[in-house]
Amino acid sequence: MTTEAVAVRRNHRSLQGLVVSDKMDKTVVVQVMRQVKHPRYKKYVRVSKKYMVHDEEGSSGIGDLVTIVESRPLSRKKRWRLSSIDRKAVG
């Protein structure tokens, strides 16, 4: 087998966040929090961003801590897939 025929595996980015919505079919909204240093005041500020994530089985619910990985475009806003559920929500 030649090297051209072997598929190249890419390292996809992965993020960890909290599920904030599961109202859609096969899609959840995950909020990822991170801390960035303010350029002028040098204070760390919490910044959050929401990602549309593909959840094929619909296994995650609101409040779950999940890991998501980058993927090919699945729809207009979905570019992430659910990798694992790290912690289920209590209740």
Backbone bond lengths (Angstrom), bond angles and torsions (degrees), N, CA, C in turn:
res aa  C-N    CA-C-N  psi(-1)  N-CA   C-N-CA  omega(-1)  CA-C   N-CA-C  phi
1 M - - - 1.450 - - 1.526 108.95 -
2 T 1.289 117.25 132.29 1.459 121.25 -178.59 1.520 110.22 -82.78
3 T 1.305 114.83 165.20 1.465 119.40 -179.18 1.525 111.32 -70.39
4 E 1.338 118.14 -24.34 1.461 120.20 179.13 1.522 111.58 -70.56
5 A 1.342 116.20 -29.40 1.462 119.67 -177.08 1.523 112.28 -79.98
6 V 1.319 117.22 -19.57 1.459 120.22 -179.17 1.525 108.95 -78.09
7 A 1.327 115.03 129.07 1.463 119.57 179.44 1.526 109.52 -70.53
8 V 1.311 115.74 136.40 1.461 121.09 -179.44 1.522 108.26 -86.61
9 R 1.337 116.33 124.89 1.464 120.81 177.28 1.514 109.02 -87.21
10 R 1.314 115.07 131.25 1.452 120.00 178.81 1.512 109.78 -100.15
11 N 1.312 116.36 151.45 1.457 121.04 172.53 1.520 107.35 -87.49
12 H 1.315 115.77 111.84 1.454 120.43 -179.55 1.524 109.73 -90.32
13 R 1.332 114.88 145.98 1.459 119.53 177.27 1.519 109.14 -68.17
14 S 1.312 116.02 146.67 1.459 119.92 174.29 1.527 108.58 -130.80
15 L 1.328 115.32 143.87 1.453 122.29 -179.33 1.523 108.80 -133.09
16 Q 1.322 115.72 158.22 1.454 120.93 177.89 1.518 108.31 -120.71
17 G 1.334 116.09 133.83 1.446 119.12 -177.82 1.505 112.50 -157.41
18 L 1.324 115.26 -176.66 1.454 123.69 -175.66 1.525 109.48 -109.28
19 V 1.330 117.01 134.98 1.465 121.20 177.75 1.525 108.19 -75.53
20 V 1.336 116.33 123.73 1.461 120.44 -179.11 1.526 112.47 -109.99
21 S 1.348 117.67 -14.78 1.461 120.61 178.01 1.521 109.26 -152.84
22 D 1.355 115.17 138.30 1.462 120.05 175.69 1.528 110.83 -135.24
23 K 1.325 116.66 29.98 1.456 121.78 -175.36 1.526 114.02 -76.74
24 M 1.340 117.74 -19.16 1.454 121.01 -178.19 1.522 111.16 -88.44
25 D 1.317 116.11 162.38 1.451 121.86 178.67 1.524 109.45 -83.31
26 K 1.321 118.19 121.18 1.469 125.72 178.95 1.528 113.49 63.42
27 T 1.331 117.61 19.03 1.460 121.66 179.41 1.520 109.36 -139.15
28 V 1.324 115.91 137.22 1.462 121.30 172.47 1.514 108.19 -126.87
29 V 1.326 115.88 156.68 1.459 121.24 176.65 1.524 106.92 -105.46
30 V 1.336 115.98 123.61 1.459 122.00 -177.59 1.525 108.66 -113.66
31 Q 1.345 115.88 129.23 1.463 121.18 177.71 1.527 108.48 -99.83
32 V 1.329 115.79 122.89 1.461 122.13 -179.53 1.522 108.10 -108.01
33 M 1.331 115.88 124.11 1.468 121.74 178.71 1.523 108.67 -101.69
34 R 1.336 116.03 140.21 1.462 120.33 174.13 1.521 108.18 -145.56
35 Q 1.328 115.53 161.70 1.450 120.11 179.84 1.519 109.05 -111.84
36 V 1.325 115.56 130.63 1.463 121.42 177.68 1.518 108.58 -125.05
37 K 1.307 115.34 148.56 1.466 120.24 179.35 1.527 109.11 -85.52
38 H 1.321 116.02 130.19 1.457 120.93 178.56 1.527 108.69 -66.53
39 P 1.341 117.41 132.45 1.473 119.27 -174.37 1.532 114.37 -62.90
40 R 1.313 117.79 -34.73 1.455 119.30 -177.42 1.529 112.36 -93.63
41 Y 1.333 116.43 -47.17 1.459 120.11 -171.56 1.526 113.92 -91.02
42 K 1.324 117.72 -6.64 1.470 123.73 175.42 1.532 112.99 59.28
43 K 1.316 116.36 22.16 1.459 120.73 177.86 1.527 108.13 -100.65
44 Y 1.338 116.90 143.31 1.452 120.62 178.95 1.522 109.93 -79.49
45 V 1.320 115.75 128.99 1.454 122.95 -177.24 1.527 108.07 -119.18
46 R 1.338 116.91 137.94 1.458 121.09 176.90 1.515 109.93 -80.40
47 V 1.322 116.31 127.79 1.452 122.71 179.30 1.521 107.43 -122.91
48 S 1.329 117.10 135.42 1.458 119.55 179.34 1.522 109.92 -122.80
49 K 1.333 114.60 153.38 1.453 121.12 177.44 1.517 107.72 -143.41
50 K 1.324 116.17 143.96 1.460 120.95 -179.49 1.525 109.76 -104.90
51 Y 1.326 115.35 137.62 1.456 122.30 179.58 1.523 109.63 -122.98
52 M 1.342 116.35 138.21 1.456 121.62 170.70 1.517 106.96 -82.64
53 V 1.333 116.91 125.79 1.460 122.03 -172.72 1.526 109.58 -124.06
54 H 1.334 116.01 135.69 1.464 121.61 178.49 1.522 109.58 -79.69
55 D 1.337 116.58 122.15 1.467 123.68 178.52 1.522 107.30 -123.81
56 E 1.325 116.74 92.61 1.467 122.34 -172.69 1.521 112.96 -59.05
57 E 1.345 117.58 -46.30 1.461 120.65 -176.45 1.524 113.19 -84.14
58 G 1.311 117.92 -16.10 1.456 120.91 -176.55 1.519 111.76 70.40
59 S 1.330 116.61 34.36 1.459 121.40 -173.28 1.522 113.72 -85.85
60 S 1.313 118.41 -17.56 1.460 119.75 -177.92 1.525 110.63 -94.33
61 G 1.333 114.97 152.45 1.457 120.99 -179.82 1.515 110.54 -131.85
62 I 1.319 115.72 177.81 1.460 121.04 -178.20 1.528 109.49 -63.27
63 G 1.330 116.32 132.71 1.453 122.16 177.89 1.515 114.26 95.04
64 D 1.332 118.63 -6.40 1.466 121.56 179.40 1.525 110.61 -75.08
65 L 1.318 116.20 142.90 1.455 122.27 173.58 1.527 106.93 -92.89
66 V 1.332 117.68 119.78 1.465 121.36 -172.59 1.528 110.80 -128.45
67 T 1.324 115.04 159.17 1.459 122.57 172.16 1.521 107.44 -110.17
68 I 1.341 116.12 132.01 1.461 120.88 -179.49 1.521 109.06 -120.79
69 V 1.343 116.77 151.32 1.459 122.18 178.97 1.518 109.50 -125.45
70 E 1.301 115.12 149.55 1.454 122.24 179.91 1.528 109.50 -70.74
71 S 1.335 117.31 144.10 1.459 121.18 179.20 1.517 109.54 -144.50
72 R 1.317 114.21 -175.70 1.466 119.04 176.60 1.532 108.50 -69.74
73 P 1.333 118.51 162.20 1.464 119.73 178.32 1.529 111.28 -62.45
74 L 1.328 116.55 124.03 1.459 121.85 -179.92 1.527 111.63 -100.04
75 S 1.314 117.00 -26.13 1.462 122.71 174.26 1.526 106.77 -158.08
76 R 1.323 116.56 -165.69 1.463 119.43 -176.17 1.522 112.08 -63.49
77 K 1.336 117.70 -36.58 1.458 120.89 -176.72 1.520 114.07 -114.52
78 K 1.336 118.25 -11.39 1.472 121.18 -175.44 1.518 111.05 -93.05
79 R 1.340 115.84 117.56 1.463 122.64 175.99 1.519 111.03 -131.03
80 W 1.332 118.29 12.36 1.458 123.04 -175.93 1.520 109.40 -132.26
81 R 1.342 116.59 148.58 1.458 123.88 176.60 1.523 109.42 -119.68
82 L 1.321 116.14 150.24 1.459 121.45 176.72 1.523 108.70 -75.54
83 S 1.322 116.56 123.78 1.457 121.30 -179.84 1.523 110.96 -93.38
84 S 1.343 116.88 -51.79 1.460 120.09 -178.88 1.519 109.64 -157.15
85 I 1.331 114.47 156.37 1.452 121.14 173.54 1.522 106.39 -100.37
86 D 1.334 116.69 111.81 1.465 121.46 -175.28 1.520 112.39 -79.95
87 R 1.331 116.82 -38.69 1.465 120.78 -179.70 1.529 108.84 -149.85
88 K 1.328 115.93 126.26 1.456 120.65 177.59 1.531 109.38 -78.85
89 A 1.329 115.70 150.41 1.459 121.51 178.58 1.526 110.11 -70.97
90 V 1.310 117.10 144.56 1.454 122.12 178.25 1.519 108.57 -81.82
91 G 1.319 116.11 130.58 1.466 120.09 176.69 1.433 111.54 100.50
